[in-house]
Amino acid sequence: MAGIVPQMPILPPQPGSAGAGGNTPAKGAAGQAFLEELKSALTQVDQYQKEALAAGEALSRGDLQDVAQAMVAAQKAQLALSLTVEVRNRAIEAYQEIMRMQL
């Protein structure tokens, strides 16, 4: 980690950002792109959950003969949800850390 910090360039504050004396962060293309990426990721997690549910139901009805397919779908959904929860926890930790900073 210490080797990465010296490589990071120091950029001047952007106009309209909190570091440039403004009170609100800039809302631009980067913020919109992040929002779209977040929506896409959450939609994918939801899709994995639905696929796992459908595979489990098909298996219980006898429509699905391959138990491995149902297990893979369930594991994929479980892993995606775990990752989503972990990302959420990290975001909350980062927010709390920012709120503890003194100006």
C-alpha positions in Angstrom: 0.0 0.0 0.0 2.8 2.4 0.8 4.3 1.9 -2.7 1.0 3.0 -4.3 0.7 6.3 -2.5 3.8 8.0 -4.0 2.6 7.1 -7.5 -0.8 8.9 -7.2 -0.8 12.3 -8.8 -1.9 15.3 -6.8 -4.7 17.0 -8.7 -6.0 20.5 -8.1 -9.6 20.8 -6.8 -12.2 20.9 -9.5 -14.5 23.9 -9.8 -17.7 23.3 -7.9 -16.2 20.5 -5.8 -16.1 20.6 -2.0 -12.3 21.1 -2.1 -12.6 24.2 -4.2 -14.6 26.1 -1.6 -18.0 25.0 -2.8 -20.5 23.4 -0.5 -21.7 20.7 -2.9 -19.8 18.2 -4.9 -19.8 18.5 -8.6 -22.5 16.4 -10.4 -21.1 15.5 -13.7 -20.5 12.7 -16.2 -18.4 10.7 -13.7 -21.2 10.8 -11.1 -23.8 9.7 -13.6 -21.5 6.9 -14.9 -21.0 5.7 -11.4 -24.8 5.7 -10.7 -25.4 3.7 -13.9 -22.7 1.2 -13.1 -24.2 0.8 -9.6 -27.7 0.3 -11.0 -26.3 -2.3 -13.5 -24.5 -4.2 -10.7 -27.6 -4.3 -8.5 -29.7 -5.4 -11.4 -27.3 -8.3 -12.1 -27.4 -9.4 -8.4 -31.2 -9.3 -8.5 -31.1 -11.4 -11.7 -28.8 -14.0 -10.1 -31.2 -14.2 -7.1 -34.2 -14.8 -9.5 -32.3 -17.4 -11.4 -31.4 -19.3 -8.2 -35.0 -19.2 -7.1 -36.2 -20.5 -10.4 -33.7 -23.3 -10.5 -34.6 -24.3 -7.0 -38.3 -24.3 -7.8 -37.6 -26.3 -11.0 -35.6 -28.8 -9.1 -38.3 -29.3 -6.5 -41.0 -29.8 -9.2 -38.8 -32.3 -11.0 -38.4 -30.2 -14.1 -34.6 -29.8 -13.6 -32.7 -33.1 -13.5 -29.2 -31.6 -13.0 -28.8 -30.8 -9.3 -25.5 -29.2 -10.1 -27.2 -26.5 -12.2 -29.4 -25.5 -9.2 -26.4 -25.5 -6.9 -24.3 -23.4 -9.2 -27.1 -20.9 -9.5 -27.6 -20.7 -5.7 -23.9 -20.3 -5.1 -23.6 -17.6 -7.8 -26.5 -15.7 -6.2 -25.1 -16.1 -2.7 -21.6 -14.9 -3.8 -23.0 -11.9 -5.6 -25.2 -10.9 -2.6 -22.2 -11.3 -0.2 -20.1 -9.1 -2.4 -22.8 -6.5 -2.6 -23.2 -6.5 1.2 -19.4 -6.1 1.6 -19.2 -3.2 -0.9 -22.1 -1.6 1.0 -20.3 -2.0 4.3 -17.1 -0.5 2.9 -19.0 2.4 1.5 -20.6 3.1 4.9 -17.2 2.8 6.6 -15.7 5.3 4.1 -18.6 7.7 4.7 -18.2 7.4 8.5 -14.5 8.0 8.1 -15.1 11.2 6.1 -17.6 12.4 8.6 -15.0 12.0 11.4 -12.5 14.2 9.6 -12.0 17.6 11.0 -12.0 20.6 8.7 
